Amino acid sequence: MTMFLKFLQKILSFRVDETMEQAVVNRAKRINFFYLILIIILAISTVYSCFTGLSSISLINGISLALALVLFFLIPVGRNANLSSMFALVLIGSMLFSSYLLNIGISSIMILAFYLIFPLGALSINERHGIYVPIVLGAVTVVLNSWPQLETAIHLDLYSGLVFFSVYTLVILISLYIERTNRELLTRLQNSKSQTENKIVEKDEFISQLSHKLRTSLSNIALINSLVHDVRLNTEQKELMDTLKASTNLLIEDVNNIVEIASPGIIGYTRSITSFDLTSVLENSLNILKSGGGTGDEVSISRSDHLNHFIIGDPSLLRSLIVNIFHGINDYRVTDHPMKLHIRSIKETLSQVRLEFEFYVETDESGSLVDYVRSLHNGSSHPGSNLANAYNLLLESESTLSAERVSGGATLRFFQNFTKNPTKVSPSGGPDKVLLEKRPEKPGTALKDAKILLVEDNAINQKVVLLSLNKAVNHIDVASNGKEALEMFALKKYDLILMDILMPVMDGIMATKKIREIESTTDSHIPIIAVTANALAGDRENCLAGGVDDYIAKPFTTELLIRKMKNLLV
């Protein structure tokens, strides 16, 4: 029985994309069910006709059976559900009409009963357009019922015909009423869902903005506290400063507790097309994962794409996808085995290539992981997670994230299309080269002598950071937005950039991407630290994937900022 149910499930799910909305999946399975019933009935009718010597009927049923099989396989529901369902309805209507027209020993009552349930079935798989087939079938049957020359047809007398066709018309009207009611209900549900989602977005935006403002102010208080907390204070003043510091820490904890209920969307994504080396992007992704708490040491990457040249696309998008997915599946990992990424070419021409990125994680919670990815497609999951970030980015790039259970764990896949750049050979040697190969180290720069660019739009924040770094750094330039930072970057060589994220004119993520694009044509790399009040779910990963080397969330201490700056200047 179990084997039969599994086989039936495979037939109903034939060419059905389970990642689509549940209503679409259910409709596709209903269409496949109609095809299954149709094929079974036609097969039985063909065999019955052969044994009873009805060769002409056997031929008609055989042709119909072959046509049903061809349509089932050549026009699957996953490709065109409307066309596939319409063909199914036409075949079912033709079968009912031939049964009415030709007497093959089947009870007339059974045939007429199938007539009456046909309108409901038609609407269930093709909605409003499906009702046209039952209407045409009923109209033709009315005409032929009064044609006595067709001796083999089922002929109803005046009273019986009036009752049957009246009931048939009533069933069609009821079917239309049910369909319209369901459509109105679905519209109300969609409107209600949209309103709820808009309210959630508004709430998240409010909490995000509130968090940003509170963190910025608290960061300034913490930094000023560290500036005045020295030996020049007497005991009473030190106690007051300690109280101020403790109160600030309590406020920070309260802010963190408040924003835990938020589910903000990812930072606005804008495509940035450039020529890049895939191996370098993979190395950068691993470095980002390492900087995020050691995840990079628990990841292995293999390739079978055979690309030895640069490709044209969006490296920042690819980094963000890899980082978010690895962080997302790491939440489900319950073993010490490394997470894996394999990259292969699934479609390639002389100028284009489609790469598939397959992630594997060994876990006992593979079912939960697969269900969560499916919930992303249904819009019923929490939108602030790493996997939700990756899913939204894939929607922007006309791709999708799929997941399936495999032996010992689960795999997640997505694809990306790239244009080949045959004019530029990969310096890393292509896919056969070992990732994270150590490159020549450049001489370190002392923090005191380093040339720093501070990118910050708030004048008070600028002043506080400059005062905090006054004793540690001799030279700091200030830019008020990302556009101004790019202009200064083009005119002067800096050793490190402190980049705010939310700024007018051009935000920090876009400015970082532009800098990385410029650097992709050279061998230079300037360290960038994101110094931002964006500290909600996914913000850190999106900043790192955008191209920054490190991330500091406000509020922070001067000691932490200096330590991170020294680490990147060594």
N, C-alpha and C positions, 0 to 999 in steps of 0.2 A: 504493500500500500504506500509506503514511504517513497519507494522508487517511482511509483506512478505519479505521486504528487510532485516530486522533483521534476519529472519529465514534463508534466503539465505546466509547471511554473516556467520551465525553459521555453516552452512554446508560447505562452502568454507574454513572456518578456523578450521575445525575439525582436532584435533591432530596436529595443526600447531603451532610451537613455535614462537610467535611474536617477541621474543628477538633475533632471528637469523638475519643474514644479509638479507637486503631487497630483494635481488635477489633470495635468497633461499626461502624466504616466498612467493614471487610472483610465483615461480615455483610450490611450494607445493599447492597453491590455484588453479593454472591451472590444476594440476592433479586431485584435488577434483572436479573441474568443469567438467572435462572429465568424471569422474565417475558419476556425477549427470546426465549429458546428456545421458550417456549410460544406466543408470538405468531407466530413464524416457522413452527412446525409447523402451527398452526391455519390460517394463511394458505395454506400449501401444500396442506393437506387440503381446504380450501374450494375452491380452484381445481381440484384433482384431481377432487373430487366433482362439480363443475359440468360438467367435460368428459366424465366417464363417465356422466352422466345420473342420478346418485344424488341426487335433489333433497332428499329428507328428510335425508340425512346432510349435504348441503351447507348446509341450513338450520340444523341443529344446530351445525355447525362455525362457521358465520357468526355465530350468536348468541354462541357461546363466544368467538370472536375479538373481537367488539364489547365483550363484558363484560370481557375481559382488558385491552383498551385503556382502557376507562373506569376500571377499578380501578387500573391503572398510573398514570394521571394524577390521579385524584381522591383516592386513598389512597396517596400516595407513602411510601416507606420512611422519609424524614426526619420524617414526622409520626407514624406509628404502625407501626413495623417488625413487631411481632407480628401485628397485624391484616392488614397487607399480605401478609406471608408465608403466613398461614393461607389467605387467599383464593387465593393462587398455588397452594398445595398442593391445595386443593379443586378448582381448575380442571384441574390436571395429573391428579389422580386421576380426575376425571370424563372427561377425554380418554382415559386408559388404559382405563377401564371401558367407554366407548363403543366403543373399538377392539376390545376383547375381545367385546363384545356383538354388534357389527354387522360383518359380513364385507364389507370394502371392498377386498379384494384385497391387503391387507398381509400379509406372512408372519407366521404364528402365532409362530414362533420369535422374531422381532423384538419382537413385542408382549410376549411373556413375558419377554424379556431386559430390557425397560424396566420391567416389574413388579419384577424382582429388584434393580434399582439405585435404585428409587424410595424405599425406606426410608432409604438412606444420604443421598440428596439432601434428604429431608424433615428429617432431623435437622440437616443442615448449615445450614438457614436458619431453623428454628424450635425447635431443641434438643428437649427432652423432649416438649413438647406436639405437635411436628410428627409424631411417630410414630403418633398416633391416626389420622391419615388413611390411611396404609398398612395399619394393622390393620383398619379398617373396610372398606377396599377388598378386602383379602384375604378377610375373612369373607363379604362379599357375593358375591365371585367363587366361593368354595367352594360356596355354596348354588346359584348359577345354573349351575355346572358340571354338577350332577346333575339339571338340569331339561331334559329332552330336547325339550320343546315349543319351546324357543328355537332354531330351526334355523340362524339366522344366527350364533349364538355359537360360540366356540371350545370344543369339548368334548374334554376329556382322558379317556382310559380310566382304569381304576382304578389301574393301576400308574403310568402317567405322571402322573396327578393326585396320587398319594401322594408321588411323588418331587418334583414341582414345588412342592407346597404345604409339604412338609417343608423344602425348601431355602429357600422364601420365609420360613417361620417362623424358620429358622436365621439368615437375613440380618437379620431384625428384631431377634433376640436379640443378634447381633454388633453391630448399629448401636447398640442400647441400651448394650452394654458399652463401646463406643468413646466414646459420649457421656458415660457416667459417668466413665470414665477421664480424658477431657479436662476434665471439670468438676472432678474432684479435683486434677488437675495445675494447673488455673487457680487453684483455691483455695490450693494450696501456693505458687504463684508470687506471688499477691497477699499472702499472709501473709509470705512472704519479703521482698517489696517493702516492706510496712508495717514490718517489723522493721528493715530497712536504713534506711528513712526516719526511724524513731524514734531509731536510733543516731546518724544524722547530725544530727538535731535536738538530741539530748543533747550531742553533741560541740560543735555550734555554740553552744548555751546556755552550756556550760562555758567555751569560748573567749571568748564575749562577756562573761561575768561576770569572767573572769580579766583580760581587756583593760580592763574598766571599773575594777577595783580597782587594777591596775598604773598605769593612766593617772592616776587620782585621786592616788595616792601620788607619782608622778613629777611631777605638776603642782605639788603642794605643795612638793616639794623644789626645783623650778625657781624657784617664786615666792619661797621663803625665801632661795634663793641670790642672787636679784636684790636682796633687801632688805638683806642683810649685805655685799654686794659694793660697798663704797664706800671713800672715802679714809681712813677710820679704820683700815683693815687695814694691817699691815706687809707687807713683801715675802713673807715665809714664809707668812703667812696667806692672801695673795692666791694664791700658788701652790697651796695646799691647796684653796681655793675653785674655782680653775680646774680642778683635777683632779676635784673633785666635779661641776662643771658638765659636763666632758667625759664622765665616767662616766655621768651622767644622760642625756646625749644618746645614748650608746651603748645604754643600756637602752631608750630611746625607739625607736631603730631596731630593736632586737630585738623589741620589742612589735609594731611595725608589720609585721615579717616574719612573726611568729607568726599574726597575725590575717588575713593575706592568704589563708590556707588556709581560713578560716571562711566559711560561707555562711549568715549569720543571716537569719531572717525579718524582716519589717517590724515596726515598732512596733505593738502591739495597736491595732486600729481599732474605734472606737465611733461609730456614726452620731450626727450632731448636726444636727438639722433647724432651719432658720431661713429667714427671708425675706431674699433678697440680690439684688444687681444683677449680672447676668451680665457686663456690660462691666467692672465693677470687679474681678471675680474674674479675668478675662482679663488685665487690667492688672497685677494683683498677681502672676499667674503669670509674666508677662514680666519683671517686676522681680526675681522670684526667680531666673529663668534668667540675668538680667544679673549678679546678685550671685554666681552660681556660676561665673563665669569668662568672661563675654561671650557666652554662648549666646543671650541674649535679643536681641542685635543681628542674629542670623542666623535669625530667626524672623519669619514674616508670618502674620497672622490675618485671615481674612475671614468674614463672616456673611451668611446669607440666611434667618435664622429669623424676622425681622420682629417680634421681641419688644421692646416699648417699656415694659414694666412689670417689676417685680420678679418673681422666681420663688421658690418654696419648695422647699428641698432642703438638701443638705450642701455648702456652698462649700469647706470644707476638703478633702473628698473630691475634688471637681472639680479644685482646685488641685493636689493630689497626683498625680492621674491625668495632668494636662497636663504637669507638671514631669517626672515619671518617664518618660513616653513620649518627650518631646523629648530628654531626656538619653539615653534608650535608643537612639533612632534616630540620634542624632548620632554614635554609635560606628560606624555603617555609612556615614556620609556621606563621600564622597571628592571632592566638588566644592565650589566656593565659593558655589554657589547656596543661597539660604535654604530652610530647612525650612518647610513650610506647614501651617496648620490651617484647615480650613473647617468651619463649624458650620451645620447646616441642620435644619429641622423635618421629621421624617418621619412624624409622627402627631400630630394636634392636635384637641382638642375645646374646648368652652367653658371647661372648668376644668383640663384636663391638657394637657401637651405632652411629646412624646418628641423629644429632640435627638440628632442623630448628629454625632459629632466625628470628622472624617476628617483624618488626618495624612499628609503626603506628603514623601518625602525622595528627592532625586535621588542615585542610587548605582549603582555597578556590582556591588554585592554584594546585590542585591535578593533573589536566591535564598537566600542565607544568612540574611537577615533573616526571610523568610517561613518558612523551615525552623525557625528558632529559635522563632518564635511558635507554630508547630505543636507543637514539642517541649514548650512550656509546657502545652499541652492534654494531652499524653501523660504529663506528669510526669517527663520525662527530661532536663530542663534544670537548670542551676545556679540555685538559688532566691534568690541574693543580688543579682541584677542589677536595674536600674531597670525593665526591661520585666516581669520576674517580679513586682516589687512592684506594678506597675500591674495585672497579670493577677490577682493575689491580691485586690487591692482591688475589682476588677470582680466577682469571684466573690462577695464579700461583699454587693455591691449588686445581685445577680441579673442581671448583664450579662456580656459576654464581650469579648475582644479578638480581632479577626480581621485577617488580613494577606493581601495579594495582590500579585503582580507586575504592574506597569503599564509602559508605554513610558518608558524612561529611569530607572525607579526602582521604588519600592514605596509602597503605601498601607496604613495601619493604621486600623481603625475600632472605635469602641465607641459605645454609646448610653446615655443616662440619662433617666429619667422625672422630671418635675417637675410641681408644682402651680402654676398661675398665681396671682399676687397682683394682681388688678386695682385694688386700693385704693392701690397705691404705684407711682408713675411713676418710671422710671429717670432719675436726674439727669444721666446721661451722654448721654441722647438716643437710646438704642437702638442697633441694629446698624449704622445708617448713619453713626454718629459715628466719627471717627478714634480708634483706640486710643492709649493713652498720651498723651492730651491733657494738657498741663501744667496743674496746679491751682495756686491761689494758695499761695505759700510762707508758712509761719508764721515769726515771728521766732525766731532761734536762741537757744539757752540755753547759757551757759557751763558747762563741766563742773564747775567749782568750785562753782557755785551750784545745780546740778541736784539734784533730789530723786530718789534712786535706791532701787529696791526690789530687794534680793537675795533670791532664792528658792532656798534650799539646805537640805537636811535634815541634812547632816553638820556637826557642831559644829566640827570641826577645819578643814574646808573653809571654813566661814563665817569663822573667825578669820583664816585665811591671806589670803582675798580682802579682808577688811576692812583688814588690815595693809598689803596691797599698794596699796589705793586710798586709804589714810589721808591722804596728802599731796595727792592730786589731787581728792578729793571731800570736801565738808564734811558732807553729809547722806546717810546710807545707813540704811534700815530693813531688817530681816531677817524673812523668813517661812520656816517650817520645811517647808511643803508647799504644793501647789497650792491647796488649800481655804483655807488661811490667807492665801495671797496674794490670792485673790479677795475675801476679807473686807476686807483692807487696801486693795485697789484701790477698793472701793466707798466707803471712808471718807475716803481721802486722794488728792489728785491728784499723780501721779508723772510725772516727765519721761522716765524710762527704767526698764526692768525687766531684770535679769539672771536668767534662768530656767534652773534645773537641769531635767533631763528625768526621770530615774528617781528618784521620790520616793514615800513611802507616802501613803496617804489619797487623794491625787489627783496624777497625774504632770504633768509640765510641758506635754506636748502638749495634754492635756485642759484644763488651766488656760488655756493660750493660746487655745484654741478658744472657751472661755467668755468670755474678755475680748473677743475679736473679735466674738462675738455681741452683747455689750453695746454695743460701739462701732458696730455696724451700724445701731443706732437713733439714733445721733448723728453729728456731723461730726468727732468727735475720733479721734485715732490715737496710741497710745503706742508708741514703739519697744520691741521686745523682742529681746534677744540670748540665744540658747540657749548656755549655758555647760555643756558636758556631756562626759563620758568616752565617750559613744557615738560612735565614730569608725569604724564598720564600713560595709560597702557599703550604700548607700541611706539611712543615718541622716541625713546632711546634708539630702538632698532631702525626707525625710519631716518633718524639723523645720521647714524653710522652708515646705513646703506646708501644715503645720499652722497657719501664721500668724505665725511669728517673722520678724523683719526681717534678722537676721544670725545667724551660727553660729560658735562657737569650740569646737574640740575640744581637750580636755585631752591632754597638757600644753600650756600656752601661756605667753607672757611677759606681764608687766605692761604693757609698752609696746604690745603688740598689742591687749590688752583696752582700754587707754585710747584708742588710735587709733580703734578701732571705735566706742567710745562717743561720741567727739567727732564722728565722721562722721554718726551718727544724730541728734545733738543740734543740728547746724547747721541 
